[in-house]
Amino acid sequence: MSLMKNILLFGAGKSATVLIDYLIKTVNENNWNFTVADNNELLLKEKVTISNNISIVVLNIEDKDARQQLIAKADVVISMMPPHLHYLIAQDCLEHNKHLLTASYVDEKIKEHATSIQEKGLLFLCEMGLDPGIDHMSAMHLIHNIQEKGGKITSFKSHCGGLVAPENDDNPWHYKISWNPRNVVLAGKAGAIFKNNHQITHLPYEELFNKNESITTSTNNVYAFYPNRDSLSYIDVYELQEAETFVRTTLRHPNFCTGWKNIIALKLTDETPAYDTTNMSIAHFFQTHFKKHHTEQWLSSLINKQVNNTDNIVNTILEWVNTDEKNKHEKLLANTVLEQLLFLGLNDNETLINKGFCSAADVLQYILEKKLALHNTDKDLIVMLHEIDYIQNDKKYCISSLLELVGEDNHKTAMAKTVGLPLGIAAKLILENKIQVRGLHIPIIAEIYTPVLAELQKHGIQFKETAKSID
């Protein structure tokens, strides 16, 4: 292989850890070049071992000249930047005739250039991570197999969640953050739309976490799910227009969904800047926020005791849980919501926020990053499950395809592995001319998903399929 082949990665954050390791190994085996660019020099030096063919660049992504100089030297560009920055990179890739890979949903502005991407013989491959990404590839593998055998799909349900491994599940939220915490805070804000038994169903944000339907994994763990923002747009993508049910969902522990429903009710995800957090403790924030939104009655219901003043209700709650150790545990077990609020810092007068003028959502993000962090030895868990009902030769069948993957530690997480590896594998396959399709794509065609899924299996990312007839 030529030394001129060069992979360029923008972004060295949480989800890029395994991707960087994979690409370092790949370029060393193929005598290619690899460059990682990020605005955090310490992060770059921590994650990248510099050598003759591996380099780092400290870069402000909005520096057009510096960005274009890097892109001009690359063959394949991978963007792990926040989604709103992909378009900057895409414009340069189009101008300099470079392939582009992202793990994010297809940007509407990039869609406008679909014809130019095709005409220039470039591949812009988006939605090439976990969800979206591995979900598309594994689902289309199943769908195409069923259809090739003459099956007609009547129901498609796809579930995916980044969770905490059961052995490290030690908080009342049953959750720890392994990816972008902002996405956790704002999840579901747009509500959801999906198809259920022929009916188009809309769920507003306030109702999204109400239903608490669930799945059970092979290890008998039960996870609740809530529908993703827009399932309908993928009906045409998957060519499942005749399916009676079509829904894509996010998995969480049932207690998380219960707790998040109350987080929404308490307006803790409000994005309106309203609080000067200078020297403000977490406990003071909660009291200030509850007072602002007049939540006395809601909080009073937690302990079945009427208190009309927010300051008093918070103090009463704290007195109530601190009566004596014997009763405290029983009371908390009977009141998951209260236990969750206390875990987030309802009585934390020591931790100061100091984030300037913030919204409740900003403060909540800070709290989650503190309280729900993966510790050094903690492991995360990825669960993905496809449930497909279909008719073949006048008989009804259902097939389930389950992925359960545990991370190594809080750096080499299952999330980083499943988001990063599809991108790295696709980049390698493009440079090896094993993926030759061109244009703007997501990984729903066999030329892309077949070789990528095959290599993912070598890295332990493998689905277990179970099929049965339905009486």
C-alpha positions as CSV (number, residue, x, y, z in Angstrom):
1,M,0.0,0.0,0.0
2,S,1.1,3.6,-0.7
3,L,2.5,5.7,2.1
4,M,0.3,8.5,0.7
5,K,-2.9,6.9,2.1
6,N,-4.0,9.1,5.0
7,I,-6.9,8.9,7.5
8,L,-7.8,12.1,9.2
9,L,-9.9,12.1,12.4
10,F,-11.5,15.2,13.9
11,G,-12.3,14.8,17.6
12,A,-10.7,12.7,20.3
13,G,-13.5,12.7,22.9
14,K,-15.1,9.8,24.9
15,S,-16.4,7.9,21.9
16,A,-13.2,8.1,19.9
17,T,-11.0,6.1,22.3
18,V,-11.4,2.7,20.7
19,L,-11.6,4.2,17.2
20,I,-8.1,5.8,17.7
21,D,-6.6,2.5,19.0
22,Y,-8.1,0.6,16.0
23,L,-6.8,3.1,13.5
24,I,-3.3,3.2,15.0
25,K,-3.2,-0.6,14.6
26,T,-4.6,-0.5,11.1
27,V,-2.3,2.2,9.7
28,N,0.7,0.5,11.2
29,E,-0.3,-2.8,9.5
30,N,-0.8,-1.1,6.2
31,N,1.9,1.5,6.3
32,W,-0.6,4.3,6.0
33,N,-0.7,7.7,7.7
34,F,-3.1,8.8,10.5
35,T,-3.7,12.2,11.9
36,V,-5.9,13.1,14.9
37,A,-7.1,16.7,15.4
38,D,-8.7,18.2,18.5
39,N,-8.6,21.4,20.4
40,N,-7.5,19.6,23.6
41,E,-3.7,19.0,23.5
42,L,-3.7,17.0,26.7
43,L,-6.4,14.7,25.5
44,L,-4.6,14.1,22.2
45,K,-1.3,13.3,24.0
46,E,-3.2,10.9,26.3
47,K,-4.9,9.0,23.6
48,V,-2.4,9.0,20.6
49,T,1.1,7.5,20.5
50,I,3.0,9.7,18.0
51,S,5.2,8.0,15.5
52,N,6.5,8.6,11.9
53,N,3.1,7.9,10.4
54,I,0.9,8.9,13.3
55,S,0.5,12.6,14.3
56,I,-1.7,15.0,16.3
57,V,-2.8,18.5,15.6
58,V,-4.2,21.0,18.1
59,L,-6.9,22.6,16.1
60,N,-9.8,25.0,16.5
61,I,-12.3,23.3,14.1
62,E,-13.6,26.7,13.0
63,D,-10.2,27.8,11.8
64,K,-11.0,27.3,8.1
65,D,-7.5,27.6,6.7
66,A,-6.0,25.1,9.2
67,R,-8.9,22.7,8.8
68,Q,-8.7,22.8,5.0
69,Q,-4.9,22.2,5.0
70,L,-5.5,19.0,7.0
71,I,-8.4,17.8,4.8
72,A,-6.4,18.5,1.6
73,K,-3.8,15.9,2.7
74,A,-6.3,13.2,3.6
75,D,-8.0,10.4,1.7
76,V,-10.7,9.6,4.2
77,V,-12.0,12.0,6.8
78,I,-13.8,10.9,10.0
79,S,-15.7,13.5,12.0
80,M,-16.4,12.8,15.6
81,M,-17.2,16.4,16.2
82,P,-20.6,17.6,17.6
83,P,-23.3,17.2,14.8
84,H,-23.7,20.9,14.1
85,L,-20.0,21.0,13.0
86,H,-20.1,18.2,10.4
87,Y,-21.2,20.6,7.7
88,L,-18.1,22.7,8.0
89,I,-16.0,19.5,7.4
90,A,-18.4,18.3,4.7
91,Q,-18.0,21.4,2.6
92,D,-14.2,21.1,2.7
93,C,-14.3,17.4,1.9
94,L,-16.5,18.2,-1.1
95,E,-14.2,20.9,-2.3
96,H,-11.0,18.8,-1.9
97,N,-12.6,15.5,-3.1
98,K,-12.3,13.5,0.1
99,H,-14.5,10.7,1.5
100,L,-16.3,11.6,4.8
101,L,-17.6,9.3,7.6
102,T,-19.7,10.4,10.6
103,A,-21.6,8.5,13.3
104,S,-24.3,11.2,13.3
105,Y,-27.7,11.5,11.6
106,V,-27.5,12.9,8.1
107,D,-27.3,16.6,8.2
108,E,-30.0,18.4,6.2
109,K,-27.5,20.8,4.7
110,I,-25.3,17.9,3.6
111,K,-28.3,16.3,1.9
112,E,-28.5,19.4,-0.4
113,H,-25.1,18.4,-1.8
114,A,-26.1,14.7,-2.5
115,T,-25.9,15.2,-6.3
116,S,-22.4,16.8,-6.1
117,I,-21.1,14.1,-3.8
118,Q,-22.3,11.4,-6.3
119,E,-20.9,13.3,-9.4
120,K,-17.5,13.7,-7.7
121,G,-17.3,10.0,-7.0
122,L,-17.1,10.5,-3.2
123,L,-18.6,8.5,-0.4
124,F,-20.2,10.5,2.4
125,L,-21.2,7.7,4.9
126,C,-23.3,9.0,7.8
127,E,-25.1,7.2,10.7
128,M,-22.1,4.8,11.0
129,G,-21.9,4.4,14.8
130,L,-24.0,2.4,17.2
131,D,-27.4,3.9,17.1
132,P,-27.6,5.0,14.4
133,G,-25.2,2.6,12.7
134,I,-24.9,-0.9,14.0
135,D,-28.7,-0.9,14.4
136,H,-29.2,-0.2,10.7
137,M,-26.7,-2.8,9.6
138,S,-27.9,-5.6,11.8
139,A,-31.6,-4.8,11.1
140,M,-31.1,-4.7,7.3
141,H,-29.2,-7.9,7.4
142,L,-32.3,-9.5,9.0
143,I,-34.8,-7.7,6.9
144,H,-33.1,-8.7,3.6
145,N,-32.8,-12.3,4.7
146,I,-36.5,-12.5,5.5
147,Q,-37.5,-10.9,2.3
148,E,-35.2,-13.0,0.1
149,K,-37.0,-16.1,1.5
150,G,-40.4,-14.6,0.6
151,G,-41.3,-13.4,4.1
152,K,-43.6,-10.3,4.6
153,I,-42.7,-8.3,7.7
154,T,-45.6,-7.1,9.8
155,S,-43.9,-5.7,12.8
156,F,-40.5,-4.1,13.4
157,K,-39.2,-3.0,16.8
158,S,-35.6,-2.0,17.4
159,H,-34.3,-1.2,20.9
160,C,-30.9,0.1,22.0
161,G,-29.5,1.5,25.2
162,G,-26.1,2.5,26.7
163,L,-26.4,1.2,30.2
164,V,-24.3,0.3,33.2
165,A,-23.0,-3.2,33.7
166,P,-25.1,-5.1,36.3
167,E,-22.0,-5.5,38.6
168,N,-21.5,-1.8,38.7
169,D,-25.2,-0.9,39.0
170,D,-24.9,0.8,42.5
171,N,-27.1,3.9,42.4
172,P,-30.9,4.4,42.5
173,W,-30.9,5.6,38.9
174,H,-29.4,2.3,37.7
175,Y,-27.5,4.4,35.2
176,K,-24.0,5.9,34.6
177,I,-22.9,8.1,31.7
178,S,-20.8,6.6,29.0
179,W,-21.5,9.1,26.2
180,N,-22.4,12.8,25.7
181,P,-24.1,13.9,28.9
182,R,-25.9,16.7,27.1
183,N,-27.8,14.2,25.0
184,V,-28.9,12.4,28.2
185,V,-30.3,15.7,29.6
186,L,-32.2,16.6,26.5
187,A,-33.3,13.1,25.5
188,G,-36.9,13.0,24.2
189,K,-37.5,16.8,24.2
190,A,-39.0,16.7,20.7
191,G,-41.4,13.9,21.8
192,A,-41.8,10.9,19.5
193,I,-43.8,9.7,16.5
194,F,-44.1,6.0,15.5
195,K,-46.4,3.5,13.9
196,N,-48.3,1.0,16.2
197,N,-50.9,-1.4,14.9
198,H,-51.5,0.7,11.7
199,Q,-51.9,3.9,13.8
200,I,-49.5,6.8,13.7
201,T,-48.9,7.6,17.3
202,H,-47.5,10.9,18.7
203,L,-46.2,11.2,22.2
204,P,-45.3,14.6,23.7
205,Y,-42.2,15.0,25.9
206,E,-44.3,15.0,29.1
207,E,-45.7,11.6,28.3
208,L,-42.7,9.9,26.8
209,F,-41.6,8.1,29.9
210,N,-45.0,7.1,31.1
211,K,-45.7,3.7,29.5
212,N,-42.6,1.8,30.8
213,E,-43.0,-1.1,28.4
214,S,-40.0,-3.5,28.8
215,I,-37.9,-6.2,27.3
216,T,-36.0,-9.0,29.0
217,T,-32.5,-10.0,28.0
218,S,-30.9,-13.4,27.9
219,T,-29.5,-12.7,31.4
220,N,-33.0,-12.0,32.6
221,N,-32.3,-8.3,33.1
222,V,-35.4,-6.2,32.5
223,Y,-35.1,-2.8,30.7
224,A,-37.8,-0.3,30.0
225,F,-38.0,1.5,26.6
226,Y,-39.3,4.8,25.3
227,P,-39.7,5.6,21.6
228,N,-37.1,7.6,19.7
229,R,-37.9,11.0,18.2
230,D,-38.9,10.0,14.7
231,S,-39.3,6.3,13.7
232,L,-41.5,7.1,10.7
233,S,-38.7,8.5,8.6
234,Y,-37.0,5.1,8.6
235,I,-40.1,3.2,7.3
236,D,-39.2,4.2,3.7
237,V,-35.4,3.8,4.4
238,Y,-36.0,0.2,5.5
239,E,-38.7,-0.3,2.8
240,L,-41.2,-1.6,5.4
241,Q,-44.2,0.5,4.3
242,E,-46.5,-2.5,4.8
243,A,-45.5,-3.1,8.4
244,E,-48.3,-2.6,10.9
245,T,-45.9,-1.6,13.6
246,F,-42.6,0.2,13.2
247,V,-40.8,1.8,16.2
248,R,-37.2,2.5,17.3
249,T,-36.6,3.0,21.0
250,T,-34.1,3.7,23.7
251,L,-33.5,1.3,26.6
252,R,-33.2,2.3,30.3
253,H,-33.8,0.7,33.6
254,P,-37.5,1.0,34.6
255,N,-36.5,3.1,37.6
256,F,-34.6,5.5,35.4
257,C,-37.8,6.1,33.3
258,T,-39.9,6.6,36.4
259,G,-37.3,9.1,37.8
260,W,-36.9,10.9,34.5
261,K,-40.6,11.4,34.2
262,N,-40.4,13.3,37.5
263,I,-37.3,15.2,36.4
264,I,-39.4,16.5,33.6
265,A,-42.3,17.3,35.9
266,L,-40.0,19.3,38.1
267,K,-38.8,21.3,35.1
268,L,-35.2,20.3,35.7
269,T,-34.6,20.0,31.9
270,D,-35.7,23.6,31.3
271,E,-33.1,25.4,29.0
272,T,-33.9,29.0,30.0
273,P,-30.9,30.6,31.7
274,A,-32.2,31.6,35.2
275,Y,-29.6,30.9,37.8
276,D,-26.3,32.5,38.9
277,T,-24.5,29.4,40.1
278,T,-21.5,31.3,41.4
279,N,-20.8,29.7,44.9
280,M,-24.2,28.0,44.7
281,S,-24.3,24.5,46.2
282,I,-26.4,21.7,44.6
283,A,-28.7,21.8,47.5
284,H,-29.2,25.5,47.2
285,F,-29.9,25.1,43.5
286,F,-32.7,22.6,44.1
287,Q,-34.3,24.8,46.8
288,T,-34.1,27.8,44.5
289,H,-35.5,25.9,41.5
290,F,-38.3,24.3,43.5
291,K,-39.3,27.7,44.9
292,K,-39.3,29.3,41.4
293,H,-41.6,26.6,40.0
294,H,-43.9,26.3,43.0
295,T,-43.4,22.5,43.5
296,E,-44.4,22.4,47.1
297,Q,-47.4,20.2,46.5
298,W,-45.5,17.8,44.3
299,L,-42.7,17.4,46.9
300,S,-45.2,17.1,49.7
301,S,-46.7,14.1,48.0
302,L,-43.4,12.3,48.4
303,I,-43.8,12.0,52.2
304,N,-47.6,12.4,52.4
305,K,-47.3,15.5,54.5
306,Q,-48.6,18.9,53.5
307,V,-46.1,21.7,53.7
308,N,-46.8,25.0,51.9
309,N,-43.3,26.5,51.7
310,T,-40.5,25.2,49.5
311,D,-37.8,25.9,52.1
312,N,-39.8,24.0,54.7
313,I,-40.6,21.1,52.4
314,V,-37.0,20.5,51.6
315,N,-36.1,20.7,55.3
316,T,-39.0,18.4,56.2
317,I,-37.9,15.8,53.6
318,L,-34.4,15.9,55.0
319,E,-35.7,15.5,58.6
320,W,-38.0,12.7,57.4
321,V,-35.2,10.6,55.9
322,N,-32.8,11.3,58.8
323,T,-35.1,10.2,61.6
324,D,-33.2,7.0,62.3
325,E,-31.2,4.6,60.3
326,K,-33.5,1.7,60.7
327,N,-36.5,3.5,59.2
328,K,-34.5,5.5,56.7
329,H,-33.7,2.6,54.4
330,E,-37.3,1.3,54.4
331,K,-38.6,4.7,53.6
332,L,-36.2,5.2,50.7
333,L,-37.0,1.8,49.3
334,A,-40.7,2.8,49.3
335,N,-39.9,6.1,47.6
336,T,-37.6,5.7,44.7
337,V,-38.1,9.2,43.5
338,L,-37.0,10.7,46.7
339,E,-34.0,8.4,46.9
340,Q,-33.1,9.5,43.4
341,L,-33.3,13.2,44.2
342,L,-31.2,12.7,47.3
343,F,-28.6,10.9,45.3
344,L,-28.4,13.9,42.9
345,G,-27.7,16.2,45.8
346,L,-31.0,17.4,47.3
347,N,-29.0,17.7,50.6
348,D,-25.5,18.4,49.1
349,N,-24.4,21.6,50.6
350,E,-20.7,20.9,49.9
351,T,-20.5,20.7,46.1
352,L,-20.5,24.1,44.5
353,I,-21.6,24.4,40.9
354,N,-19.7,27.6,39.8
355,K,-20.8,27.4,36.1
356,G,-21.9,31.1,35.8
357,F,-25.4,32.0,34.6
358,C,-27.1,28.7,33.8
359,S,-30.3,27.0,32.9
360,A,-31.7,24.2,35.0
361,A,-30.7,21.8,32.2
362,D,-27.1,23.1,32.4
363,V,-27.0,22.5,36.2
364,L,-28.6,19.1,35.8
365,Q,-25.9,18.1,33.3
366,Y,-23.3,19.2,35.7
367,I,-24.9,17.2,38.5
368,L,-25.2,14.1,36.3
369,E,-21.6,14.3,35.3
370,K,-20.6,14.4,39.0
371,K,-23.1,11.9,40.4
372,L,-23.5,9.4,37.6
373,A,-19.9,9.2,36.4
374,L,-18.4,5.9,35.4
375,H,-15.6,5.3,38.0
376,N,-12.2,3.9,36.9
377,T,-13.1,0.3,37.2
378,D,-16.7,0.6,36.2
379,K,-18.0,-1.1,33.1
380,D,-20.8,0.0,30.8
381,L,-23.2,-2.2,28.9
382,I,-24.7,-1.9,25.4
383,V,-27.9,-3.8,24.8
384,M,-29.5,-3.8,21.3
385,L,-32.5,-5.9,20.4
386,H,-34.5,-6.2,17.1
387,E,-37.9,-7.9,17.3
388,I,-39.4,-8.7,13.9
389,D,-42.7,-10.5,13.2
390,Y,-43.3,-11.8,9.7
391,I,-45.5,-14.1,7.6
392,Q,-44.0,-16.7,5.3
393,N,-46.0,-19.4,3.5
394,D,-49.1,-18.3,5.4
395,K,-47.4,-19.0,8.8
396,K,-46.5,-16.4,11.3
397,Y,-43.0,-16.1,12.8
398,C,-41.0,-13.8,15.1
399,I,-37.3,-13.4,15.2
400,S,-35.3,-11.6,17.9
401,S,-31.7,-10.6,17.5
402,L,-29.8,-9.5,20.6
403,L,-26.5,-7.8,21.2
404,E,-25.1,-7.5,24.8
405,L,-21.7,-6.0,25.1
406,V,-19.8,-5.1,28.3
407,G,-17.0,-2.5,28.2
408,E,-13.5,-3.0,29.6
409,D,-13.3,0.0,31.9
410,N,-14.4,3.6,32.0
411,H,-12.2,4.5,29.0
412,K,-12.5,1.5,26.7
413,T,-16.2,1.4,27.0
414,A,-18.7,-0.7,25.1
415,M,-20.1,2.6,23.9
416,A,-16.8,3.8,22.5
417,K,-16.3,0.4,20.9
418,T,-19.6,0.2,19.2
419,V,-19.6,3.9,18.1
420,G,-15.9,3.9,17.0
421,L,-15.3,0.5,15.3
422,P,-17.8,0.8,12.5
423,L,-16.2,4.1,11.5
424,G,-12.7,2.7,11.6
425,I,-13.7,-0.5,9.8
426,A,-15.4,1.5,7.0
427,A,-12.4,3.8,6.6
428,K,-10.2,0.7,6.2
429,L,-12.5,-1.0,3.7
430,I,-12.8,2.2,1.6
431,L,-9.0,2.5,1.3
432,E,-8.8,-1.2,0.5
433,N,-11.4,-0.6,-2.3
434,K,-13.7,-3.2,-0.6
435,I,-16.4,-0.6,-0.3
436,Q,-16.8,1.0,-3.8
437,V,-20.3,2.5,-3.5
438,R,-20.3,6.3,-4.0
439,G,-22.7,9.1,-3.0
440,L,-24.4,10.1,0.2
441,H,-25.4,7.0,2.2
442,I,-26.2,5.4,5.5
443,P,-25.2,1.7,6.0
444,I,-28.3,0.0,4.8
445,I,-26.9,-1.7,1.7
446,A,-25.2,-5.1,1.7
447,E,-22.0,-3.8,0.1
448,I,-21.5,-1.8,3.3
449,Y,-23.1,-3.8,6.1
450,T,-21.9,-7.3,5.1
451,P,-18.1,-6.7,5.4
452,V,-18.5,-4.3,8.4
453,L,-20.7,-6.7,10.4
454,A,-18.2,-9.5,9.6
455,E,-15.3,-7.6,11.0
456,L,-17.3,-6.4,14.0
457,Q,-17.8,-10.1,14.9
458,K,-14.1,-10.5,15.2
459,H,-14.2,-7.8,17.9
460,G,-16.9,-9.5,19.9
461,I,-19.8,-7.4,18.5
462,Q,-22.1,-10.3,17.6
463,F,-25.8,-10.8,17.7
464,K,-27.6,-13.9,18.9
465,E,-30.7,-14.7,16.9
466,T,-33.7,-16.6,18.1
467,A,-36.6,-17.5,15.8
468,K,-39.9,-19.2,16.6
469,S,-43.3,-19.7,15.0
470,I,-46.4,-17.8,16.3
471,D,-49.5,-19.8,16.9
